[in-house]
């Protein structure tokens, strides 16, 4: 490049290179900013709409700053009998926390078995475990429902929570991969001192794989928080719904006269805790996805 | 040889029982998973095949009907073919586009710049949003007359389509929603794959005179093929079973009889999984719905096998061998 410039001196070449780098940096940032705007604008629109009076939502031209800014939409939405917020929130927390505890505990124990214990059939069983990750949920849906109905569990959270206490292939795989990176010396030393497997798992292994446990827990917590299909199939009383199903019921209960501003306020309140949680735990979360090359539900 | 083995087995006799004890202890650790595998995976999978050959409404025991469900599905249920078409359309567009968007975003993020973490967060954020909220936001933004999107399109002189209210544009609207909300996970996986590419390879290509595009085409893409392969399979499995956004988008899009869920204008958003849900949980026609599940399962297995087969040709594994 530089050779083709007229009278290339070292100084001008350096200046040109600097200018080109600056231009590239600017273009790179501009491109990033435009794409980021496309991804963020829907969020901004969600916030704006949630603060609008009803008659400013669908207008020509668009209204970007509501007048007046109606903070009261939030109180209206959260106190609406059609959206019993505290009830929905406590249902959601109940589901998300219990299913998280269940899958972290059970998956950790099973992962330890695969990572550290020597037994016949280990490779075959681990292969089967990996294979089930590819199994589409559609093929187990109906018989599982029939089974839980037979247990008398339909209409409660049991079908959504109890299976989580039996491990999940993805989480077992993820935790096993982490446990394999823990040096054998650490666990062997404890075994020599006479510690059994449960003690080694509890005292040594779990503290060492805490970041992985956190990732598994986060994935499950968020999956449960956002789960729509499971609660839709298994729950029938509105008082038992989690937030997302309550929000759906809120939308459909109004029929033709949807109050979009209140819906948006309720939607934002439903989404906010998850986004907050993500910001707090972002580092673990992103590493978790990247490390495994597998994404959570 | 045989004497050696027999004498060894004599010596190992107590050892064998120790192996057995070891096995038992390991299976104790594995027991939650083994029970779960049998109760929530193996049994339901087999039972799906059995139910698909019966008439079953849950209240009375399943009654054997042979292949009746499949015959009806293929020859006497126009809605089935509607959902096959809708789901295929959705998959064929959303999977490749989703991969392209995710890879594009990852490439954008794979540069050393200040504030790159902030952009990564911005791109990933929609992946955290519950489907109900996604559809709510986009229902407002995609309003044909006064929505943000069509207002913007009109401003640059383009006609705004009817999106969720139009039979022709409802699926593109759904795909748009899925691109916004579903690219984050694959993007992070691609980004990790990009970071794994050794700088030495790119430097070597640069010294050989490869320009930016050639480096991308002949170094980056081949090294990313395992990641593309993984995201492709996951993408196909997920989009074949698309349910929630289709189910919700149509019950709020202002079509008549809102609240019924999952049809859209002229059934243009009736997805396979939504029809299955209807048959199973609204009409309690479990046998028929199971037949649908079995058909989907078989198609997915065949498709996955085809992709795995094809990977010999296009997926590059380092060291030449399969992992």
Interface residues (C-beta under 8 A of the other chain):
Chain A: X25 X28 X29 X31 X32 X35 X36 X39 X40 X41 X42 X43 X45 X46 X49 X57 X58 X59 X60 X61 X62 X106 X109 X110 X112 X113 X114 X117 X118 X119 X120 X121 X122 X125 X128 X129 X132 X134 X135 X136 X137 X138 X139 X140 X141 X142 X143 X144 X145 X146 X147 X149 X163 X165 X166 X167 X168 X172 X197 X222 X225 X226 X228 X229 X233 X243 X244 X245 X247 X248 X251 X252 X255 X256 X258 X260 X263 X264 X267 X270 X271 X274 X275 X278 X279 X282 X286 X289 X290 X291 X293 X294 X295 X296
Chain B: X19 X22 X23 X25 X26 X27 X29 X30 X32 X33 X35 X36 X37 X39 X40 X41 X43 X44 X45 X47 X48 X51 X58 X105 X108 X111 X113 X116 X119 X120 X121 X122 X123 X124 X125 X126 X128 X129 X130 X131 X132 X133 X136 X137 X138 X140 X141 X143 X145 X146 X147 X148 X151 X180 X185 X186 X188 X189 X191 X192 X193 X195 X227 X230 X233 X234 X237 X240 X241 X243 X244 X248 X251 X252 X254 X258 X259 X273 X276 X277 X280 X281 X286 X289 X290 X293 X294 X296 X297 X300 X304
